[in-house]
Amino acid sequence: MAGPISKLIETPHALPHSIAKNNIPNHIPNNVPNNIPSNIPNKKPQKLSLGLVTTWNTRCGIAEYSQSYVAHMSTEDIRVYAPYESPDILDEGFVARCWRSGGRNYALQPLLDQIIHDRRNTIWIQYNYSFFSLPALAQLIEALVAEGINVFLSLHATEAVSFPNSHPASLGQITGSLAKLSSIFVHSVADLNRLKQLGLENNTSVMMLPFDCPNLQDAGNSPKNAFVSQKAKDIKAWLASSDSPVVATFGFLLPHKGVAELIDACQILRRSKPARLLLLTAQHPAPASAQLEAALSTRIAALPSPDEVLLVTEYLPTDDVIALLADTCAVIYPYQRSQESASAAVKMAITAARRPLVTDLPIFDDLGELAIRTGFTSEDIATVLAEVIETGCELRPEDIEFISDNSWTVQATKVDNALCSALLGKKGEKLRFL
């Protein structure tokens, strides 16, 4: 393959041209709903060889998002290109670590070299502003497209952001490069309309991919007592020590998540109901997380009944989290603000067969009527919690239908179709902007 990128290669990495994914379940059922686009001819003149640029095997919502897609896609020939950071578990054989994350203008030359060496014909980039700079993203897109590679981009946030000691980052700065993409995947109608304002709807096939729910058959399969970690067993014992209803939240411990407001809300709630509070809030690498943990620990210790609040800042296995949330009466995400387009944490409540309680922020728009909405103040949160404790927040039949229509299998099939259509020189179906 000759082109601008190949001229930059000096010393190719000693990796095989292609490593098919392995040890990942692959189950695309025969009864996929009829609303899946079936625009792929039976004969494919070129086999899809996919490269996925993403975080992987780390404590990151996008890493888990990417792993869920890979597990449910029918495409077999996949290479994952991840940052240099050390993984939490041993990487699979199809993973190459070849770029540096951090939001700065780091050169992505090693990533480009690796993609060309692996002879990928399609690249799917998962992008968050914290991964690398917009100029670096634009250079990557331009180089790949010039090489004849189809490039897809998932934007996990589309609002402009500001970083300390730097100019605001806005997608409008790289509109020309974004227009050369095969397709852009976003999470919400608000995202779609921002792209429309940039004039991208005429140049790019945009397909809305909600940050969807796990398959129904994946929900609740873990026995509640078959915990992986000792910490989860200890939490289970705390849950079993009282008959009082338990309210829970889950996600990284960060200031904007509203944990302080939730603690105050539960104190208001306890004036009329003997509720307990479980905070499954793992510490985040950001310094603000450790500072918040110290402040909350002091706050909890000063409560009239500190034993009724359990703050857990260890990172727990996913199956343990789901089993613990399934033992609570309500799971709430009281975010006070967020520029992200969708929440990875909220899917845990759904997998635990609970309708999540959420504040009225765009990050939760993709949940539709599945979510129970609350205000932002402690008083508002306490009021809604009191109602939910009385009425319950189990999934309704219409919620089950929504989850089925937006399962990983359904969405992964749509992605498979879009990737294969691009190889055939066809554009995917454009969505109408609302």
VEXDREN-2710 file (C-alpha; in Angstrom, 1 decimal):
% VEXDREN-2710
k/r/px/py/pz
1/MET/0.0/0.0/0.0
2/ALA/1.6/3.2/-1.1
3/GLY/0.7/6.7/0.1
4/PRO/1.5/9.5/2.5
5/ILE/1.6/7.4/5.6
6/SER/3.8/4.6/4.2
7/LYS/6.5/7.2/3.4
8/LEU/6.7/8.0/7.0
9/ILE/7.6/4.5/8.1
10/GLU/11.2/3.9/9.1
11/THR/11.2/0.8/11.2
12/PRO/8.0/-1.3/11.0
13/HIS/6.8/-2.9/14.2
14/ALA/7.4/-6.6/14.3
15/LEU/3.8/-7.6/14.6
16/PRO/1.8/-9.9/12.3
17/HIS/-0.2/-8.2/9.6
18/SER/-3.5/-9.3/11.1
19/ILE/-4.6/-10.9/14.4
20/ALA/-8.2/-12.0/14.5
21/LYS/-10.0/-11.4/17.8
22/ASN/-10.1/-14.4/20.1
23/ASN/-11.5/-15.4/23.4
24/ILE/-14.4/-13.0/23.0
25/PRO/-18.0/-14.3/22.8
26/ASN/-19.6/-13.7/19.4
27/HIS/-23.3/-14.3/19.3
28/ILE/-25.4/-12.6/16.7
29/PRO/-28.9/-14.2/16.9
30/ASN/-31.0/-15.2/13.9
31/ASN/-34.0/-13.2/15.2
32/VAL/-32.5/-9.7/15.0
33/PRO/-35.4/-7.2/14.9
34/ASN/-36.6/-6.2/11.5
35/ASN/-35.6/-2.5/11.9
36/ILE/-32.0/-3.4/11.4
37/PRO/-30.8/-2.0/8.0
38/SER/-30.1/-4.9/5.6
39/ASN/-28.1/-3.0/3.0
40/ILE/-25.2/-5.4/2.6
41/PRO/-25.1/-7.7/-0.4
42/ASN/-24.4/-11.4/0.2
43/LYS/-21.1/-11.2/-1.7
44/LYS/-18.5/-8.9/-0.3
45/PRO/-15.7/-8.2/-2.8
46/GLN/-13.4/-7.1/0.0
47/LYS/-13.1/-8.5/3.5
48/LEU/-13.4/-6.1/6.4
49/SER/-10.2/-5.7/8.4
50/LEU/-11.0/-3.3/11.2
51/GLY/-8.7/-1.3/13.4
52/LEU/-10.3/0.1/16.6
53/VAL/-8.6/3.1/18.2
54/THR/-9.7/3.2/21.9
55/THR/-8.8/2.7/25.5
56/TRP/-8.9/-0.9/26.5
57/ASN/-8.6/-3.1/29.6
58/THR/-8.5/0.0/31.8
59/ARG/-10.9/1.7/34.2
60/CYS/-12.6/3.8/31.6
61/GLY/-16.2/3.9/30.4
62/ILE/-15.1/4.1/26.8
63/ALA/-12.9/1.0/27.2
64/GLU/-15.9/-0.9/28.5
65/TYR/-18.1/0.5/25.7
66/SER/-15.6/-0.6/23.0
67/GLN/-15.2/-4.1/24.6
68/SER/-19.0/-4.6/24.5
69/TYR/-19.1/-3.7/20.8
70/VAL/-16.2/-6.0/19.9
71/ALA/-17.9/-8.8/21.8
72/HIS/-21.1/-8.5/19.8
73/MET/-19.8/-7.6/16.3
74/SER/-19.8/-10.3/13.6
75/THR/-16.5/-8.9/12.2
76/GLU/-13.7/-11.3/13.1
77/ASP/-10.6/-9.5/11.8
78/ILE/-10.2/-6.8/14.5
79/ARG/-7.1/-5.1/15.8
80/VAL/-7.3/-2.8/18.9
81/TYR/-5.0/0.2/19.1
82/ALA/-4.8/1.4/22.7
83/PRO/-2.8/3.9/24.7
84/TYR/0.6/3.1/26.2
85/GLU/-0.8/3.0/29.8
86/SER/-0.6/-0.2/31.7
87/PRO/-3.8/-2.3/31.4
88/ASP/-5.6/-3.6/34.5
89/ILE/-5.5/-7.1/33.0
90/LEU/-3.2/-8.9/30.5
91/ASP/-4.0/-7.6/27.0
92/GLU/-5.4/-10.0/24.4
93/GLY/-3.2/-10.9/21.4
94/PHE/-5.1/-8.5/19.1
95/VAL/-4.2/-5.4/21.2
96/ALA/-1.3/-3.1/20.2
97/ARG/-0.4/-0.2/22.5
98/CYS/0.9/2.5/20.3
99/TRP/-0.3/6.0/21.3
100/ARG/-0.2/8.3/24.3
101/SER/-3.3/9.7/25.8
102/GLY/-3.6/12.9/27.8
103/GLY/-5.3/15.5/25.7
104/ARG/-2.0/17.1/24.5
105/ASN/-0.7/17.5/21.0
106/TYR/1.2/14.2/21.1
107/ALA/2.4/12.8/17.8
108/LEU/0.4/9.8/16.6
109/GLN/3.1/8.6/14.3
110/PRO/3.5/5.2/16.1
111/LEU/-0.2/4.7/15.7
112/LEU/-0.1/5.5/12.0
113/ASP/2.8/3.2/11.5
114/GLN/1.1/0.3/13.2
115/ILE/-2.2/0.7/11.3
116/ILE/-0.3/0.6/7.9
117/HIS/1.8/-2.4/9.0
118/ASP/-1.4/-4.2/10.0
119/ARG/-3.0/-3.4/6.6
120/ARG/-6.3/-2.2/7.9
121/ASN/-8.9/-1.1/5.4
122/THR/-11.2/0.4/8.0
123/ILE/-10.5/2.4/11.2
124/TRP/-13.0/3.2/13.9
125/ILE/-11.8/5.9/16.3
126/GLN/-13.4/6.3/19.8
127/TYR/-12.7/10.0/20.7
128/ASN/-12.9/12.0/23.9
129/TYR/-11.2/15.4/24.2
130/SER/-8.9/13.9/27.0
131/PHE/-7.4/11.3/24.6
132/PHE/-5.4/13.6/22.3
133/SER/-5.8/17.1/20.8
134/LEU/-8.1/18.0/18.0
135/PRO/-5.2/18.9/15.6
136/ALA/-3.7/15.5/16.2
137/LEU/-7.1/13.9/15.5
138/ALA/-7.4/15.9/12.3
139/GLN/-3.9/14.9/11.2
140/LEU/-4.8/11.2/11.8
141/ILE/-8.0/11.4/9.8
142/GLU/-6.3/13.2/6.9
143/ALA/-3.4/10.7/6.7
144/LEU/-5.7/7.7/6.9
145/VAL/-8.1/9.0/4.3
146/ALA/-5.2/9.9/2.0
147/GLU/-4.1/6.2/2.3
148/GLY/-7.5/5.0/1.1
149/ILE/-8.7/3.8/4.5
150/ASN/-12.3/4.2/5.5
151/VAL/-12.4/6.1/8.8
152/PHE/-15.3/6.1/11.3
153/LEU/-15.4/8.3/14.4
154/SER/-17.4/8.0/17.6
155/LEU/-17.7/11.3/19.4
156/HIS/-18.4/10.8/23.1
157/ALA/-18.7/14.5/23.7
158/THR/-19.5/17.3/21.1
159/GLU/-19.7/20.4/23.2
160/ALA/-16.6/22.7/23.2
161/VAL/-14.4/22.3/26.3
162/SER/-11.7/24.3/28.0
163/PHE/-8.5/22.9/29.4
164/PRO/-6.2/24.8/31.9
165/ASN/-3.7/27.1/30.2
166/SER/-5.0/26.4/26.7
167/HIS/-7.6/27.6/24.2
168/PRO/-11.0/26.0/24.1
169/ALA/-11.3/22.9/22.0
170/SER/-14.1/22.9/19.5
171/LEU/-15.0/20.5/16.7
172/GLY/-15.5/23.5/14.5
173/GLN/-11.7/23.8/14.4
174/ILE/-11.4/20.7/12.4
175/THR/-14.6/20.7/10.3
176/GLY/-12.7/20.1/7.0
177/SER/-11.1/16.9/8.3
178/LEU/-14.4/15.7/9.9
179/ALA/-16.1/16.1/6.5
180/LYS/-13.8/13.4/5.1
181/LEU/-14.9/10.7/7.4
182/SER/-17.0/7.8/6.2
183/SER/-19.4/8.3/9.2
184/ILE/-19.6/10.0/12.5
185/PHE/-21.4/8.2/15.4
186/VAL/-22.9/10.3/18.2
187/HIS/-25.1/9.6/21.2
188/SER/-27.9/12.2/21.2
189/VAL/-30.1/14.4/19.1
190/ALA/-28.2/17.4/20.6
191/ASP/-25.0/16.0/19.2
192/LEU/-26.6/15.6/15.8
193/ASN/-27.7/19.1/15.8
194/ARG/-24.3/20.4/16.7
195/LEU/-22.9/18.6/13.7
196/LYS/-25.6/20.1/11.6
197/GLN/-24.5/23.5/12.7
198/LEU/-21.0/22.7/11.4
199/GLY/-22.4/21.8/8.0
200/LEU/-21.4/18.1/8.3
201/GLU/-24.8/16.6/7.4
202/ASN/-24.1/17.1/3.6
203/ASN/-20.6/15.7/3.7
204/THR/-20.9/12.8/6.2
205/SER/-23.3/10.0/6.9
206/VAL/-24.2/10.5/10.5
207/MET/-25.8/7.6/12.5
208/MET/-27.0/8.1/16.0
209/LEU/-25.7/5.4/18.3
210/PRO/-27.2/5.8/21.8
211/PHE/-25.0/4.6/24.6
212/ASP/-27.3/1.6/24.9
213/CYS/-28.2/-1.1/27.3
214/PRO/-26.7/-4.6/27.6
215/ASN/-28.6/-7.5/26.2
216/LEU/-31.5/-8.7/28.3
217/GLN/-30.0/-12.2/28.5
218/ASP/-26.9/-10.6/30.1
219/ALA/-28.9/-8.9/32.9
220/GLY/-29.0/-10.5/36.3
221/ASN/-27.2/-13.7/35.3
222/SER/-24.7/-13.6/38.2
223/PRO/-25.9/-15.2/41.4
224/LYS/-26.2/-12.6/44.1
225/ASN/-23.9/-14.5/46.4
226/ALA/-21.3/-15.6/43.9
227/PHE/-19.1/-12.4/44.3
228/VAL/-15.7/-12.2/42.8
229/SER/-14.2/-9.8/45.4
230/GLN/-14.0/-10.0/49.1
231/LYS/-15.0/-6.4/49.3
232/ALA/-18.3/-7.2/47.6
233/LYS/-18.9/-10.0/50.1
234/ASP/-18.4/-7.4/52.9
235/ILE/-20.8/-5.0/51.2
236/LYS/-23.4/-7.8/50.9
237/ALA/-23.1/-8.5/54.6
238/TRP/-23.8/-4.8/55.3
239/LEU/-26.8/-4.9/53.0
240/ALA/-28.1/-8.0/54.8
241/SER/-27.6/-6.4/58.3
242/SER/-30.8/-4.4/58.1
243/ASP/-34.3/-4.5/56.5
244/SER/-34.3/-0.8/55.7
245/PRO/-34.5/0.1/52.0
246/VAL/-31.2/0.9/50.4
247/VAL/-30.5/3.7/47.9
248/ALA/-27.4/3.3/45.8
249/THR/-25.3/5.2/43.3
250/PHE/-22.4/4.0/41.1
251/GLY/-19.6/5.6/39.2
252/PHE/-16.2/7.3/39.6
253/LEU/-16.0/9.6/42.6
254/LEU/-15.9/13.1/41.0
255/PRO/-17.3/16.5/42.2
256/HIS/-19.8/16.9/39.4
257/LYS/-21.5/13.5/40.2
258/GLY/-23.6/15.0/43.0
259/VAL/-22.6/12.6/45.8
260/ALA/-22.6/15.3/48.5
261/GLU/-26.1/16.3/47.4
262/LEU/-27.2/12.7/47.6
263/ILE/-25.9/12.3/51.2
264/ASP/-27.9/15.3/52.2
265/ALA/-30.9/14.0/50.4
266/CYS/-30.8/10.8/52.3
267/GLN/-30.6/12.6/55.6
268/ILE/-33.8/14.5/54.6
269/LEU/-35.4/11.2/53.5
270/ARG/-34.5/9.6/56.9
271/ARG/-36.8/12.1/58.6
272/SER/-39.7/10.0/57.3
273/LYS/-38.2/6.7/56.1
274/PRO/-35.3/4.6/57.5
275/ALA/-33.3/4.5/54.3
276/ARG/-29.7/3.6/54.0
277/LEU/-27.2/4.8/51.4
278/LEU/-24.6/2.7/49.4
279/LEU/-22.0/4.8/47.5
280/LEU/-20.2/2.5/45.0
281/THR/-17.9/5.3/43.9
282/ALA/-14.5/4.2/42.9
283/GLN/-11.7/6.7/43.3
284/HIS/-10.7/8.3/40.0
285/PRO/-7.0/9.1/39.1
286/ALA/-7.8/12.8/39.1
287/PRO/-6.6/14.6/42.3
288/ALA/-10.1/16.0/42.9
289/SER/-11.3/12.5/43.5
290/ALA/-9.1/11.8/46.5
291/GLN/-9.9/15.3/47.9
292/LEU/-13.6/14.6/47.6
293/GLU/-13.2/11.2/49.3
294/ALA/-11.6/12.8/52.3
295/ALA/-14.3/15.5/52.5
296/LEU/-17.1/13.0/52.2
297/SER/-15.6/10.7/54.8
298/THR/-15.5/13.6/57.3
299/ARG/-19.0/14.5/56.4
300/ILE/-20.3/11.0/56.8
301/ALA/-18.6/10.6/60.2
302/ALA/-20.4/13.6/61.5
303/LEU/-23.9/12.3/60.6
304/PRO/-26.3/11.2/63.4
305/SER/-26.1/7.6/62.1
306/PRO/-22.9/7.3/60.1
307/ASP/-23.2/3.5/59.9
308/GLU/-26.3/3.9/57.6
309/VAL/-24.0/5.3/54.9
310/LEU/-21.4/3.1/53.3
311/LEU/-18.7/4.8/51.1
312/VAL/-16.9/2.3/48.9
313/THR/-14.0/3.8/46.8
314/GLU/-12.4/0.5/45.7
315/TYR/-12.9/-0.5/42.0
316/LEU/-15.2/-3.6/42.0
317/PRO/-15.6/-6.2/39.2
318/THR/-18.6/-5.4/37.0
319/ASP/-20.5/-8.6/38.0
320/ASP/-20.1/-7.7/41.7
321/VAL/-21.5/-4.2/41.0
322/ILE/-24.5/-5.5/39.2
323/ALA/-25.3/-8.0/41.9
324/LEU/-25.0/-5.4/44.6
325/LEU/-27.2/-2.9/42.8
326/ALA/-29.8/-5.6/42.3
327/ASP/-30.1/-5.8/46.1
328/THR/-31.1/-2.1/46.4
329/CYS/-34.5/-0.4/46.0
330/ALA/-33.2/2.5/43.9
331/VAL/-30.2/3.4/41.9
332/ILE/-29.6/7.2/41.4
333/TYR/-27.2/9.3/39.3
334/PRO/-27.6/12.8/40.8
335/TYR/-25.1/14.5/38.4
336/GLN/-25.0/18.3/38.9
337/ARG/-23.4/19.0/35.5
338/SER/-21.7/17.2/32.6
339/GLN/-20.4/17.9/29.1
340/GLU/-20.4/14.2/28.2
341/SER/-22.9/13.0/25.7
342/ALA/-23.8/9.8/27.5
343/SER/-23.2/7.9/30.7
344/ALA/-21.4/4.6/30.9
345/ALA/-22.3/4.1/34.6
346/VAL/-26.0/4.4/34.2
347/LYS/-26.2/1.1/32.3
348/MET/-25.3/-0.8/35.5
349/ALA/-28.6/0.1/37.0
350/ILE/-30.4/-1.2/33.9
351/THR/-28.4/-4.4/33.9
352/ALA/-29.5/-4.8/37.5
353/ALA/-33.1/-4.5/36.4
354/ARG/-33.6/-1.1/37.9
355/ARG/-35.0/2.0/36.2
356/PRO/-32.3/4.6/37.0
357/LEU/-33.1/7.9/38.7
358/VAL/-31.3/10.7/37.0
359/THR/-31.1/14.5/37.0
360/ASP/-32.5/16.4/34.0
361/LEU/-29.2/16.7/32.1
362/PRO/-28.6/16.0/28.3
363/ILE/-26.1/13.2/29.3
364/PHE/-29.2/11.1/30.1
365/ASP/-31.4/12.0/27.1
366/ASP/-30.8/8.8/25.3
367/LEU/-32.6/6.9/28.1
368/GLY/-35.9/8.4/27.2
369/GLU/-38.8/7.3/29.4
370/LEU/-36.7/4.5/30.9
371/ALA/-35.2/6.8/33.4
372/ILE/-37.0/8.5/36.4
373/ARG/-36.2/12.2/36.4
374/THR/-35.4/14.3/39.5
375/GLY/-34.3/17.8/40.2
376/PHE/-30.8/18.9/41.3
377/THR/-31.3/19.9/44.9
378/SER/-31.1/17.6/47.9
379/GLU/-34.8/18.4/48.6
380/ASP/-35.8/17.5/45.1
381/ILE/-33.8/14.2/45.2
382/ALA/-35.3/13.3/48.6
383/THR/-38.8/13.8/47.3
384/VAL/-38.4/11.5/44.3
385/LEU/-36.6/8.9/46.4
386/ALA/-39.5/8.8/48.8
387/GLU/-41.9/8.2/45.9
388/VAL/-39.7/5.5/44.4
389/ILE/-39.3/3.6/47.7
390/GLU/-43.1/3.4/47.8
391/THR/-43.8/2.5/44.2
392/GLY/-40.5/0.7/43.2
393/CYS/-38.3/1.2/40.2
394/GLU/-38.4/-2.3/38.6
395/LEU/-38.3/-2.4/34.8
396/ARG/-41.7/-2.1/33.1
397/PRO/-42.8/-4.0/29.9
398/GLU/-42.1/-0.9/27.8
399/ASP/-38.7/-0.7/29.3
400/ILE/-37.9/-4.2/28.4
401/GLU/-39.0/-3.4/24.8
402/PHE/-36.7/-0.3/24.8
403/ILE/-33.8/-2.3/26.0
404/SER/-34.4/-5.0/23.4
405/ASP/-34.5/-2.5/20.6
406/ASN/-31.3/-0.9/21.8
407/SER/-29.3/-4.0/22.8
408/TRP/-25.6/-4.4/22.1
409/THR/-26.4/-7.0/19.5
410/VAL/-28.8/-4.7/17.6
411/GLN/-26.4/-1.8/17.7
412/ALA/-23.4/-3.9/16.8
413/THR/-25.2/-5.2/13.8
414/LYS/-25.8/-1.7/12.6
415/VAL/-22.2/-0.8/13.0
416/ASP/-21.2/-4.0/11.1
417/ASN/-23.5/-2.9/8.3
418/ALA/-22.1/0.6/8.1
419/LEU/-18.5/-0.6/8.1
420/CYS/-19.2/-3.1/5.3
421/SER/-21.2/-0.6/3.3
422/ALA/-18.3/1.8/3.2
423/LEU/-16.1/-1.0/1.8
424/LEU/-18.6/-1.3/-1.0
425/GLY/-18.6/2.4/-1.7
426/LYS/-22.0/2.9/-0.2
427/LYS/-23.0/5.5/2.3
428/GLY/-25.0/4.4/5.4
429/GLU/-28.5/5.7/5.9
430/LYS/-28.5/9.4/7.0
431/LEU/-30.7/10.3/10.0
432/ARG/-33.0/13.3/10.0
433/PHE/-32.0/16.0/12.3
434/LEU/-34.6/16.8/14.9
END
